[in-house]
Amino acid sequence: MASHQKFDSRTLRKLAEHVVSQIAPDERFSERERADLVTSLMRQWVTYDCHAAIFSGVQLWFYNVGHTPLGNPSVTPEPGPKYWLSEEIKGRAIDPDIVSDIVEQLNRQQSAEVTDRHGRPLRFWVTPHPWACGVEVLTDEPAKPEEIIKGRDRALRHLRQRFGDDLPPGELDLLADSVDRQWRKFDGHASVFASETEQIWLHFTKGADGRCNVLVNYLRVEIESLLASLGVPPSEIPKFIAAFNIGGAVEITDSDGAKTRMWHNPKTRRVVRDPVDAVTPPVPPLSSGLPSSCTKCSALVMPLPNGKLPNACPLCGNSIKQP
């Protein structure tokens, strides 16, 4: 759907009420809560170019307004990182009793400020477009030793927020190792293709106090179509995506026999193609292309465009010996 299309307030309200009727049944939500959700959806769609983020329980959903094939207004729901909120709550000293309050604040204003059991203020936030979510520590106090998390462990935490325990044994660890390597190699930038249409982009920064921050964006991509346009056979696309996810490269040979090494640069968010075994022009002999002097008249005889000397001196006609 084209999210740039604009809609009047009456249409947006009707769409919002339909969404709320599906995610907030009458028996579970008060009339005020339902009205707040409708208002939030409408405000987000206006503010974020027809994109909105709403939690259903601890599951984050993105609701995008567009058109049906026949031009009618419609809303497309897409799941966000399904374990983000639960993993962040689990990894921090936050009272489980206030989780519902965090969800309510996030749904109302896409931001929730809470205090953990140690008295430190935290801010949870989500952004509908581009898709992003995170937690900030709202204090200038230096980070405690236990808060300084190594890059690899931090990568594992953020990947678990997206995948949970859904991946085969060991795969999440391999991806975390890859993200950590990418951070080191590409100035704090890393990415993982969660599927052919979803890219997780992670930007790592470290403050002077030792406290680290990772900005995570969930991007809609068409990596399958891109690779196909670059000549990758459909059966080989999963292999290429897997290689990109572990920071590797794959060689491909085009119809002319030229070999290309293909890899993904997370900093520029581009697929890079480097030639393999590029042909280097042969180095000419040391004597080739050098001037000579005529043995009869001593005139300087310059080489021809092909690097060879003429057969005769242009001044006296004397034969010129080739080197």
Backbone torsions as a table, in degrees:
resi	resn	phi	psi	omega
1	MET	NA	146.2	-179.9
2	ALA	-87.1	107.8	-174.5
3	SER	-74.2	-10.7	-178.1
4	HIS	-78.5	-10.1	180.0
5	GLN	-67.7	138.4	-178.5
6	LYS	-100.2	151.8	-177.4
7	PHE	-135.2	149.5	178.9
8	ASP	-76.9	165.1	-174.0
9	SER	-63.7	-33.5	-179.9
10	ARG	-65.3	-42.2	178.2
11	THR	-64.9	-43.6	-179.8
12	LEU	-63.2	-40.3	179.4
13	ARG	-63.7	-42.7	179.8
14	LYS	-62.4	-41.9	178.3
15	LEU	-65.9	-41.5	-179.5
16	ALA	-64.3	-42.2	179.3
17	GLU	-63.7	-35.7	178.2
18	HIS	-67.0	-43.4	178.6
19	VAL	-61.5	-46.8	-177.7
20	VAL	-63.5	-36.2	178.9
21	SER	-62.8	-25.0	179.9
22	GLN	-87.8	-36.4	-174.6
23	ILE	-98.2	-14.1	-177.8
24	ALA	-133.0	80.2	179.5
25	PRO	-60.2	152.7	-177.2
26	ASP	-56.0	-38.5	-173.7
27	GLU	-72.7	-14.0	-177.4
28	ARG	-109.0	-18.2	-175.4
29	PHE	-129.1	143.2	177.4
30	SER	-76.5	167.5	179.3
31	GLU	-62.8	-37.9	178.5
32	ARG	-64.4	-43.0	-179.9
33	GLU	-63.2	-40.8	179.0
34	ARG	-66.3	-40.1	178.5
35	ALA	-65.0	-38.2	178.6
36	ASP	-64.1	-38.5	179.2
37	LEU	-66.5	-41.1	177.8
38	VAL	-61.0	-47.0	179.8
39	THR	-61.6	-42.6	-179.7
40	SER	-62.4	-45.8	179.3
41	LEU	-59.7	-46.6	-179.1
42	MET	-62.1	-45.0	-178.9
43	ARG	-63.3	-43.0	179.7
44	GLN	-65.0	-41.4	-180.0
45	TRP	-61.8	-36.7	177.8
46	VAL	-72.4	-41.2	-175.3
47	THR	-76.2	-39.4	-172.4
48	TYR	-110.1	34.9	172.4
49	ASP	54.8	53.0	174.6
50	CYS	73.3	24.1	175.6
51	HIS	-119.7	145.0	178.7
52	ALA	-148.2	154.5	178.8
53	ALA	-125.3	128.4	-179.5
54	ILE	-139.8	138.9	175.8
55	PHE	-92.4	137.7	168.7
56	SER	-115.7	100.6	-167.2
57	GLY	69.8	-128.5	176.4
58	VAL	-101.1	5.8	177.8
59	GLN	-89.8	125.2	178.7
60	LEU	-87.4	132.2	176.9
61	TRP	-124.8	145.5	174.7
62	PHE	-110.6	131.8	-178.1
63	TYR	-116.9	115.1	-175.2
64	ASN	-112.5	130.4	-178.5
65	VAL	-92.4	134.3	177.5
66	GLY	-156.7	-147.5	-178.4
67	HIS	-126.7	151.9	172.0
68	THR	-76.4	170.8	178.1
69	PRO	-56.8	-24.1	179.8
70	LEU	-101.2	14.3	172.4
71	GLY	88.7	8.2	178.0
72	ASN	-84.9	145.4	178.1
73	PRO	-63.2	141.4	178.8
74	SER	-153.9	166.9	179.8
75	VAL	-123.2	131.9	177.2
76	THR	-110.5	116.9	176.0
77	PRO	-86.2	138.0	176.5
78	GLU	-134.0	132.3	-178.3
79	PRO	-70.4	139.9	173.2
80	GLY	-90.9	-165.3	177.7
81	PRO	-64.0	107.4	-166.9
82	LYS	-70.2	-16.3	-178.6
83	TYR	-111.3	8.4	-172.8
84	TRP	-59.8	-56.4	-174.2
85	LEU	-66.3	-44.6	-178.5
86	SER	-63.4	-39.0	179.0
87	GLU	-70.3	-37.0	177.8
88	GLU	-67.6	-39.6	177.5
89	ILE	-65.0	-42.7	-178.5
90	LYS	-64.4	-36.7	-175.7
91	GLY	-84.9	2.0	-178.4
92	ARG	-130.1	159.2	-178.2
93	ALA	-81.3	71.2	-177.4
94	ILE	-117.4	133.4	179.7
95	ASP	-65.3	122.3	179.9
96	PRO	-58.0	-22.3	-178.0
97	ASP	-68.2	-18.3	-177.4
98	ILE	-99.9	4.9	-179.4
99	VAL	-60.4	-41.7	-179.9
100	SER	-63.2	-33.6	177.7
101	ASP	-69.0	-37.4	177.3
102	ILE	-62.4	-45.5	179.9
103	VAL	-61.6	-42.9	-179.2
104	GLU	-62.3	-43.4	179.0
105	GLN	-65.0	-42.9	179.9
106	LEU	-63.1	-39.5	179.0
107	ASN	-68.9	-31.8	-176.6
108	ARG	-82.3	-40.1	-172.7
109	GLN	-138.9	11.8	178.5
110	GLN	58.5	21.4	178.6
111	SER	-154.1	141.0	179.9
112	ALA	-142.4	122.3	177.9
113	GLU	-103.7	127.2	-178.7
114	VAL	-136.3	170.2	176.5
115	THR	-121.5	130.1	-179.6
116	ASP	-80.6	-178.4	-175.5
117	ARG	-66.7	-17.4	178.6
118	HIS	-91.8	3.7	178.3
119	GLY	84.3	10.2	-179.2
120	ARG	-91.6	135.1	178.5
121	PRO	-78.3	137.9	178.1
122	LEU	-128.3	152.5	175.7
123	ARG	-128.2	117.4	171.4
124	PHE	-88.8	141.6	179.9
125	TRP	-148.6	153.7	173.6
126	VAL	-135.6	149.7	175.9
127	THR	-126.6	121.5	-177.8
128	PRO	-68.1	-30.0	-176.2
129	HIS	-153.7	114.2	-4.2
130	PRO	-71.2	154.5	-176.9
131	TRP	-59.0	123.4	178.7
132	ALA	-159.5	155.8	176.3
133	CYS	-156.1	156.2	-178.1
134	GLY	-173.9	178.5	179.1
135	VAL	-134.8	132.1	178.1
136	GLU	-115.4	143.5	172.3
137	VAL	-92.6	116.0	-174.0
138	LEU	-92.3	62.8	178.1
139	THR	-153.3	150.2	178.0
140	ASP	-93.8	2.4	-179.9
141	GLU	-64.6	141.7	177.1
142	PRO	-58.9	147.9	179.3
143	ALA	-67.0	140.4	175.2
144	LYS	-76.4	156.1	-178.6
145	PRO	-52.3	-39.2	-177.8
146	GLU	-73.0	-12.0	179.7
147	GLU	-91.0	-12.6	-179.4
148	ILE	-85.9	93.3	-174.5
149	ILE	-91.5	133.5	178.6
150	LYS	-63.2	153.2	-176.1
151	GLY	-55.8	-43.9	-177.3
152	ARG	-64.9	-41.2	178.5
153	ASP	-67.5	-35.4	178.2
154	ARG	-68.9	-38.7	176.3
155	ALA	-61.0	-42.2	180.0
156	LEU	-62.2	-40.3	179.6
157	ARG	-61.5	-46.6	-176.5
158	HIS	-70.5	-35.2	177.7
159	LEU	-69.4	-35.7	178.4
160	ARG	-65.6	-29.6	178.0
161	GLN	-64.0	-27.5	178.8
162	ARG	-91.2	-43.1	-171.1
163	PHE	-102.4	-21.4	-176.4
164	GLY	58.2	-130.6	176.6
165	ASP	-107.2	25.7	-174.5
166	ASP	-78.2	-20.0	-175.0
167	LEU	-87.3	158.6	176.6
168	PRO	-60.8	155.2	-179.3
169	PRO	-54.0	133.2	176.9
170	GLY	88.9	-20.1	-175.4
171	GLU	-69.8	-39.2	179.6
172	LEU	-63.7	-37.7	178.3
173	ASP	-64.9	-40.9	178.7
174	LEU	-63.9	-40.4	178.3
175	LEU	-66.5	-39.0	178.6
176	ALA	-64.2	-41.2	176.4
177	ASP	-60.5	-41.8	-179.9
178	SER	-64.7	-45.6	179.4
179	VAL	-59.7	-42.2	179.2
180	ASP	-62.8	-42.4	178.3
181	ARG	-64.5	-41.9	179.5
182	GLN	-63.1	-41.2	177.5
183	TRP	-56.5	-41.7	-178.0
184	ARG	-71.9	-34.6	-174.9
185	LYS	-85.1	-33.2	-172.1
186	PHE	-115.7	38.9	173.8
187	ASP	55.9	44.9	175.5
188	GLY	85.7	9.9	179.4
189	HIS	-107.2	139.6	177.5
190	ALA	-153.6	158.9	177.1
191	SER	-151.0	154.7	174.7
192	VAL	-137.5	130.9	174.3
193	PHE	-86.2	107.5	-179.8
194	ALA	-72.3	-25.7	177.8
195	SER	-162.2	-175.3	178.5
196	GLU	-67.4	-16.0	-176.5
197	THR	-121.9	2.7	-177.2
198	GLU	-133.1	127.0	177.1
199	GLN	-119.7	129.6	174.6
200	ILE	-96.2	118.6	-179.3
201	TRP	-110.9	124.2	-174.0
202	LEU	-122.6	120.8	179.5
203	HIS	-111.8	117.3	-173.9
204	PHE	-100.5	129.1	173.2
205	THR	-133.2	154.0	-178.4
206	LYS	-129.6	126.1	-179.4
207	GLY	-80.9	169.1	-179.9
208	ALA	-64.1	-24.7	179.6
209	ASP	-83.5	1.6	-179.8
210	GLY	90.1	-8.7	-179.6
211	ARG	-78.6	129.9	-176.8
212	CYS	-96.7	153.0	176.4
213	ASN	-135.5	138.5	177.6
214	VAL	-126.7	119.3	174.2
215	LEU	-90.8	123.1	-177.4
216	VAL	-113.8	123.7	174.3
217	ASN	-115.5	140.7	175.8
218	TYR	-109.2	110.0	-170.6
219	LEU	-106.6	142.6	173.3
220	ARG	-85.9	123.9	-177.2
221	VAL	-133.1	169.7	175.8
222	GLU	-129.2	58.9	-175.1
223	ILE	-63.7	-33.2	179.9
224	GLU	-64.1	-45.9	179.6
225	SER	-66.0	-38.6	-179.9
226	LEU	-63.3	-47.9	-179.1
227	LEU	-64.0	-38.0	177.9
228	ALA	-62.4	-39.0	179.5
229	SER	-68.3	-21.1	178.8
230	LEU	-92.0	6.9	175.3
231	GLY	94.6	9.9	179.2
232	VAL	-80.9	125.3	178.8
233	PRO	-63.6	146.3	-178.5
234	PRO	-53.2	-38.3	-178.3
235	SER	-68.7	-19.3	-177.5
236	GLU	-95.2	-10.9	-174.6
237	ILE	-59.2	-45.0	177.6
238	PRO	-57.1	-34.7	179.3
239	LYS	-66.9	-39.1	179.2
240	PHE	-66.5	-44.6	-179.6
241	ILE	-62.7	-42.0	178.0
242	ALA	-61.3	-41.0	178.7
243	ALA	-64.2	-42.7	177.5
244	PHE	-60.1	-39.3	-175.6
245	ASN	-69.6	-23.2	177.4
246	ILE	-104.7	14.8	176.2
247	GLY	75.3	23.2	-178.0
248	GLY	-102.5	-175.8	179.9
249	ALA	-132.5	155.3	179.3
250	VAL	-129.0	138.2	177.8
251	GLU	-90.9	144.0	177.7
252	ILE	-138.4	143.4	179.6
253	THR	-111.4	126.0	-178.1
254	ASP	-82.9	-178.5	-175.5
255	SER	-65.4	-20.7	178.7
256	ASP	-91.3	0.8	179.2
257	GLY	89.4	0.6	179.3
258	ALA	-78.8	135.2	-179.0
259	LYS	-97.1	138.5	179.4
260	THR	-130.6	137.3	173.7
261	ARG	-98.2	122.5	-173.8
262	MET	-112.7	131.9	178.6
263	TRP	-149.5	166.5	-177.1
264	HIS	-110.1	131.3	177.7
265	ASN	-99.6	108.8	-176.6
266	PRO	-70.3	-20.4	-179.4
267	LYS	-74.0	-42.3	179.1
268	THR	-94.6	-9.6	-177.8
269	ARG	57.9	42.0	-179.5
270	ARG	-129.7	149.7	171.2
271	VAL	-84.0	126.5	-176.0
272	VAL	-105.9	138.6	175.8
273	ARG	-119.0	119.6	177.9
274	ASP	-112.2	134.7	178.4
275	PRO	-67.5	143.6	177.2
276	VAL	-106.6	135.3	178.8
277	ASP	54.6	49.6	177.7
278	ALA	-60.4	139.4	-178.2
279	VAL	-74.6	123.1	178.1
280	THR	-98.8	127.2	-179.4
281	PRO	-60.1	137.9	-178.6
282	PRO	-62.1	145.0	177.8
283	VAL	-76.4	125.6	-178.2
284	PRO	-69.4	157.4	176.0
285	PRO	-57.6	150.9	-176.4
286	LEU	-59.5	-31.2	-177.1
287	SER	-83.3	-15.4	-175.2
288	SER	-69.9	133.2	175.4
289	GLY	83.7	4.3	-179.0
290	LEU	-93.3	143.9	177.5
291	PRO	-68.8	163.3	177.4
292	SER	-136.9	173.8	178.1
293	SER	-120.3	144.4	-179.4
294	CYS	-70.5	133.6	-179.2
295	THR	-73.8	-13.9	-177.8
296	LYS	-98.0	-49.8	-176.7
297	CYS	-110.1	-1.6	179.6
298	SER	65.4	14.5	178.1
299	ALA	-69.7	147.9	177.7
300	LEU	-78.9	120.7	-177.5
301	VAL	-103.7	117.1	-177.8
302	MET	-87.1	148.4	-180.0
303	PRO	-71.7	157.6	176.0
304	LEU	-76.8	169.2	179.5
305	PRO	-55.6	-26.2	179.5
306	ASN	-82.9	2.5	178.2
307	GLY	92.6	-10.4	-179.1
308	LYS	-92.8	157.7	177.3
309	LEU	-82.6	152.2	175.9
310	PRO	-66.4	159.4	-178.3
311	ASN	-72.7	-22.9	-177.7
312	ALA	-137.9	152.7	177.6
313	CYS	-68.1	130.4	-178.0
314	PRO	-68.2	-15.2	-179.4
315	LEU	-93.6	-48.6	-174.4
316	CYS	-112.8	-9.8	179.0
317	GLY	83.1	3.2	179.0
318	ASN	-64.4	142.7	179.3
319	SER	-64.4	137.4	179.3
320	ILE	-105.4	126.7	179.0
321	LYS	-80.0	128.9	178.7
322	GLN	-74.2	141.5	179.5
323	PRO	-69.2	NA	NA
